Amino acid sequence: MPHLPVEPPPFFHRGPSPLARLAFFGLLSLALLFADTRYRYLENIRHVLRSLATEAGLRDTDEFARSFHILMKGSIVQAGEGD
């Protein structure tokens, strides 16, 4: 009976450790937060979201734009993790 290898095939390797992923995506989140605060690069997107929310008849358009902005940043981080 042949001996099976202990290591999984390369297709099943998990990549970086969870701690390395946490550190990387934590730093990425802080960098995005800093860049947005300093350069206001997402201000146009927030403005468009406010306009769409107004057209849709939402009462608190600023809160909608802020919540959607937080959702977008979280999605960017999740996409980096592979989800």
Residue frames relative to the residue before (quaternion, step in Angstrom):
aa qw qx qy qz dx dy dz
M 1.0000 0.0000 0.0000 0.0000 0.00 0.00 0.00
P 0.3980 -0.7366 0.4874 0.2479 3.64 -0.69 1.04
H 0.4798 -0.6608 0.5064 0.2768 3.52 -1.18 0.69
L 0.3364 -0.7418 0.5468 0.1937 3.62 -0.84 1.00
P 0.5033 -0.6490 0.4658 0.3294 3.61 -0.97 0.74
V 0.4852 -0.6777 0.4796 0.2746 3.55 -1.10 0.76
E 0.6770 0.4825 -0.2833 0.4782 3.59 1.02 -0.79
P 0.4633 -0.6574 0.5012 0.3193 3.60 -1.01 0.70
P 0.6114 -0.5395 0.4063 0.4124 3.59 -1.16 0.37
P 0.6795 -0.5173 0.3205 0.4099 3.63 -1.12 0.50
F 0.5795 0.6040 -0.3742 0.3993 3.60 1.11 -0.59
F 0.7531 0.4113 -0.2059 0.4704 3.58 1.06 -0.72
H 0.3911 0.7103 -0.5021 0.3005 3.62 1.17 0.18
R 0.4436 -0.7480 0.4481 0.2073 3.54 -0.94 0.93
G 0.5030 -0.6481 0.4466 0.3570 3.63 1.11 -0.29
P 0.8101 -0.2532 0.1812 0.4968 3.57 -1.20 -0.52
S 0.6072 -0.5630 0.4192 0.3723 3.54 -1.23 0.49
P 0.6488 -0.5233 0.3692 0.4110 3.61 -1.16 0.39
L 0.6352 0.5247 -0.3364 0.4561 3.61 1.01 -0.70
A 0.6450 0.5036 -0.3198 0.4776 3.59 1.00 -0.79
R 0.6402 0.5134 -0.3246 0.4703 3.60 1.00 -0.77
L 0.6425 0.5234 -0.3203 0.4591 3.56 0.95 -0.89
A 0.6664 0.4982 -0.3034 0.4644 3.58 0.89 -0.92
F 0.6704 0.5066 -0.3069 0.4468 3.60 0.86 -0.95
F 0.7435 0.4128 -0.2441 0.4660 3.58 0.73 -1.02
G 0.5759 0.5529 -0.3784 0.4685 3.57 1.18 -0.42
L 0.6704 0.4753 -0.2907 0.4900 3.57 0.96 -0.86
L 0.6213 0.5346 -0.3381 0.4626 3.59 1.04 -0.74
S 0.6446 0.5186 -0.3177 0.4633 3.60 0.97 -0.83
L 0.6662 0.4938 -0.3010 0.4708 3.56 0.94 -0.88
A 0.6394 0.5189 -0.3276 0.4632 3.59 1.02 -0.78
L 0.6538 0.4965 -0.3167 0.4751 3.60 0.96 -0.80
L 0.6378 0.5252 -0.3202 0.4636 3.56 0.99 -0.83
F 0.6637 0.4985 -0.2954 0.4730 3.58 0.93 -0.91
A 0.6716 0.5014 -0.3034 0.4534 3.60 0.86 -0.95
D 0.6691 0.4863 -0.3106 0.4683 3.58 0.94 -0.80
T 0.6522 0.5129 -0.3154 0.4606 3.58 0.98 -0.79
R 0.7385 0.4305 -0.2378 0.4613 3.56 0.87 -0.90
Y 0.8144 0.2805 -0.1198 0.4936 3.58 0.82 -0.99
R 0.3132 -0.7937 0.4752 0.2146 3.61 1.31 -0.10
Y 0.2128 0.8320 -0.4907 0.1473 3.58 1.04 0.76
L 0.7028 0.4255 -0.2841 0.4943 3.61 1.15 -0.29
E 0.3777 0.7484 -0.4748 0.2680 3.60 1.26 0.12
N 0.6391 0.5208 -0.3376 0.4541 3.63 0.97 -0.75
I 0.6445 0.5121 -0.3235 0.4665 3.58 0.99 -0.79
R 0.6465 0.5092 -0.3219 0.4681 3.59 0.97 -0.82
H 0.6331 0.5317 -0.3266 0.4581 3.60 1.04 -0.78
V 0.6544 0.4970 -0.3103 0.4779 3.60 0.92 -0.86
L 0.6479 0.5158 -0.3191 0.4609 3.60 0.96 -0.83
R 0.6323 0.5225 -0.3312 0.4663 3.59 1.01 -0.78
S 0.6488 0.5180 -0.3136 0.4609 3.59 0.99 -0.86
L 0.6699 0.4907 -0.2986 0.4703 3.58 0.92 -0.91
A 0.6463 0.5138 -0.3200 0.4646 3.57 1.01 -0.77
T 0.6258 0.5266 -0.3324 0.4697 3.59 1.05 -0.71
E 0.6644 0.5006 -0.2961 0.4693 3.57 0.96 -0.90
A 0.6761 0.4884 -0.2885 0.4703 3.57 1.09 -0.71
G 0.5187 -0.6771 0.3913 0.3455 3.58 1.27 -0.16
L 0.3538 0.7300 -0.5151 0.2768 3.62 1.13 0.43
R 0.4966 -0.6848 0.4529 0.2815 3.57 -1.03 0.78
D 0.7978 0.2060 -0.0940 0.5588 3.60 0.80 -0.99
T 0.1379 -0.8458 0.5123 0.0560 3.57 0.25 1.29
D 0.6277 0.5368 -0.3517 0.4407 3.59 1.01 -0.68
E 0.6531 0.5039 -0.3115 0.4717 3.59 0.98 -0.82
F 0.6244 0.5267 -0.3364 0.4686 3.59 1.03 -0.75
A 0.6682 0.5000 -0.3052 0.4586 3.60 0.87 -0.94
R 0.6576 0.5037 -0.3107 0.4661 3.59 0.97 -0.83
S 0.6641 0.5016 -0.3046 0.4632 3.60 0.92 -0.89
F 0.6634 0.4927 -0.3061 0.4727 3.56 0.95 -0.84
H 0.6082 0.5513 -0.3398 0.4591 3.58 1.08 -0.71
I 0.6481 0.4990 -0.3122 0.4833 3.60 0.96 -0.85
L 0.6351 0.5284 -0.3175 0.4654 3.57 1.01 -0.82
M 0.6481 0.5183 -0.3177 0.4587 3.60 0.97 -0.83
K 0.6613 0.5004 -0.3156 0.4612 3.59 0.88 -0.87
G 0.6462 0.5098 -0.3143 0.4731 3.57 1.00 -0.79
S 0.6390 0.5243 -0.3207 0.4626 3.58 1.05 -0.75
I 0.6184 0.5387 -0.3440 0.4572 3.58 1.04 -0.74
V 0.6629 0.4913 -0.3048 0.4757 3.58 0.93 -0.86
Q 0.6584 0.5040 -0.3122 0.4637 3.60 0.93 -0.86
A 0.6280 0.5294 -0.3396 0.4583 3.59 1.00 -0.74
G 0.6329 0.5311 -0.3230 0.4616 3.55 1.07 -0.70
E 0.6655 0.4858 -0.2992 0.4813 3.58 1.16 -0.57
G 0.6004 -0.5952 0.3501 0.4034 3.57 1.24 -0.21
D 0.5647 0.5819 -0.3991 0.4280 3.62 1.23 0.13
